[in-house]
């Protein structure tokens, strides 16, 4: 089941996400993400969160559309995003696209990125998309498409990464070990239209910056 989560972070309607949202089997709004969807003319299947970032007018609109509302208390141990991800996993998500997950709030941005690890460990492909980057966490393998000259960075996010192999890039690696904090994988470059990333243990953060206008 292809699932989209819309969060309350920075989101531009020109990000090319509208068609992908419309193709999703399930659309989840993480609290104020419902505001983004409202502006885009999208009705989610469910809104999850403490509802502190949604106006009464927009909430009333979605209630009239019979959107399911799952309200949580403001004082809770999980972010709205984590609650949405758990809901997606529990309801058969097999591929996840997350939008609006990055912002000037670095704490929320990092927390949302590291939540991808849970999905990676369960073998569920997940991507955070924003106006500037495609973001993944990889624990086994990933193939990305691009164009020669496109940038890609591979950053260790576990104490040690073993067996890291990079293919189709200007600076390939074979069975490399890296420690967290290494910058070896920053600013690599596509040589072909596909890049392969694989590793035998650990986890890497893979960021593909979008072409600057």
C-alpha positions in Angstrom: 0.0 0.0 0.0 1.5 3.3 -1.1 1.1 5.8 1.7 1.8 9.5 2.0 2.2 11.4 5.2 1.9 15.2 5.1 3.5 16.9 8.0 3.5 20.5 9.2 7.0 21.5 8.1 8.1 23.5 5.1 6.2 22.6 1.9 6.0 24.2 -1.5 3.2 23.3 -3.8 5.7 23.4 -6.6 7.6 20.5 -5.2 6.0 18.2 -7.8 4.3 16.2 -5.1 0.6 16.7 -6.1 0.5 13.9 -8.6 2.3 11.5 -6.2 -0.2 12.3 -3.5 -3.1 11.6 -5.8 -1.7 8.2 -6.7 -1.3 7.1 -3.0 -3.6 4.4 -1.6 -3.6 6.2 1.8 -3.0 9.8 2.7 -2.3 10.7 6.3 -2.1 14.2 7.7 0.2 14.7 10.7 -1.7 17.5 12.5 -0.9 20.8 10.6 -0.1 18.8 7.5 -3.8 18.9 7.0 -3.4 22.6 6.3 -1.0 21.9 3.5 -3.4 19.3 2.0 -6.3 21.7 2.3 -4.4 24.3 0.3 -3.6 21.7 -2.3 -7.2 20.5 -2.6 -6.4 17.1 -1.2 -8.7 15.3 1.3 -6.7 12.9 3.5 -8.0 9.6 4.8 -7.1 10.4 8.3 -5.7 13.3 10.5 -3.5 12.2 13.4 -2.1 14.4 16.2 -3.0 16.8 19.0 -4.6 19.2 16.5 -2.9 22.3 17.9 -1.8 23.4 14.4 -5.1 23.2 12.5 -7.7 26.0 12.5 -11.3 25.3 13.5 -12.4 26.1 10.0 -10.1 23.6 8.3 -10.8 21.0 10.9 -14.6 21.5 10.4 -14.2 21.3 6.6 -12.5 17.9 6.9 -15.0 16.6 9.4 -17.7 17.5 6.9 -15.8 15.4 4.4 -16.0 12.6 6.9 -12.2 12.4 7.3 -11.3 10.2 10.2 -9.8 12.2 13.1 -7.5 10.5 15.6 -6.8 13.1 18.3 -4.0 12.7 20.9 -3.3 14.8 23.9 -0.8 17.6 23.7 1.3 16.1 26.5 2.5 12.8 24.9 5.7 10.8 24.5 5.6 10.7 20.7 5.6 13.3 18.0 2.7 13.5 15.6 4.9 12.2 12.8 5.9 9.1 14.8 2.2 8.4 15.5 1.4 8.7 11.8 4.2 6.3 10.9 3.0 3.8 13.4 -0.5 4.0 12.0 0.9 3.6 8.4 2.9 0.5 9.4 -0.1 -1.0 11.3 -2.4 -0.5 8.3 -0.3 -2.3 5.7 2.0 0.4 4.4 4.5 -1.1 1.8 6.0 2.2 0.5 6.0 5.6 2.2 6.5 9.1 1.0 6.8 11.8 3.6 6.3 15.5 2.8 6.6 18.6 5.0 9.0 16.8 7.3 11.8 19.4 7.2 11.8 22.9 8.4 13.8 25.5 10.4 13.1 23.4 13.5 16.3 21.3 13.3 15.1 19.1 16.2 12.0 18.1 14.4 13.8 17.7 11.1 16.4 15.3 12.5 13.8 13.4 14.5 11.8 12.9 11.3 14.8 11.8 9.3 15.9 9.3 11.9 12.4 7.8 12.1 13.2 6.4 8.6 15.4 3.9 10.3 12.4 2.0 11.8 10.9 1.7 8.3 14.3 0.6 6.8 14.6 -2.1 9.4 11.2 -3.5 8.4 12.0 -3.4 4.7 9.6 -0.6 3.9 11.0 1.8 1.3 10.5 5.4 2.6 11.5 8.8 1.3 11.4 12.2 2.8 11.0 14.8 0.0 11.3 18.5 0.2 12.1 21.3 -2.2 15.8 20.7 -2.0 16.5 17.0 -1.2 15.4 13.4 -1.4 16.3 11.7 1.8 16.6 8.0 2.7 18.1 5.7 5.4 19.5 2.5 4.0 20.4 -0.6 6.0 20.8 -3.1 3.1 20.5 -1.7 -0.4 19.0 1.0 -2.5 19.0 2.0 -6.2 18.4 5.6 -7.1 17.8 7.1 -10.5 19.4 10.3 -11.6 21.4 12.0 -14.4 25.1 12.1 -14.9 26.4 15.0 -12.8 23.7 14.8 -10.1 25.0 14.9 -6.6 24.5 12.3 -3.9 25.8 12.0 -0.4 26.1 8.8 1.7 26.6 9.5 5.5 27.1 6.9 8.2 24.5 7.1 10.9 25.5 4.1 13.0 28.7 3.7 15.0 30.2 1.6 12.2 29.1 0.8 8.7 30.6 -2.3 7.1 30.6 -3.6 3.5 29.6 -0.3 2.0 29.6 -0.5 -1.8 28.8 2.4 -4.1 28.2 1.8 -7.8 27.5 4.1 -10.8 29.2 7.0 -9.1 32.3 9.1 -9.8 33.9 7.8 -6.6 32.9 4.2 -6.2 33.5 2.1 -3.1 33.8 -1.6 -2.6 33.3 -3.3 0.7 34.3 -0.2 2.6 34.1 0.3 6.4 33.2 3.8 7.7 32.7 5.2 11.2 30.0 7.7 12.2 31.3 11.1 11.5 33.2 10.2 8.3 32.7 12.6 5.5 34.1 10.3 2.8 30.6 9.9 1.2 29.8 13.6 0.9 29.2 15.1 -2.6 29.6 12.1 -4.8 28.4 12.3 -8.4 26.3 10.2 -10.7 28.2 8.8 -13.6 25.2 6.9 -15.0 21.5 7.2 -14.7 21.4 4.8 -11.7 23.4 4.6 -8.5 23.6 1.6 -6.2 24.2 1.7 -2.5 24.6 -1.4 -0.5 26.1 -2.4 2.9 26.3 -5.5 5.1 25.8 -3.9 8.5 25.0 -0.5 10.0 23.0 2.3 8.4 23.7 5.2 6.1 21.8 8.4 5.4 21.5 8.9 1.6 20.7 12.4 0.4 20.2 13.3 -3.2 20.1 17.1 -3.6 17.8 18.4 -6.3 19.1 20.5 -9.1 19.3 24.2 -8.3 17.2 26.5 -10.4 
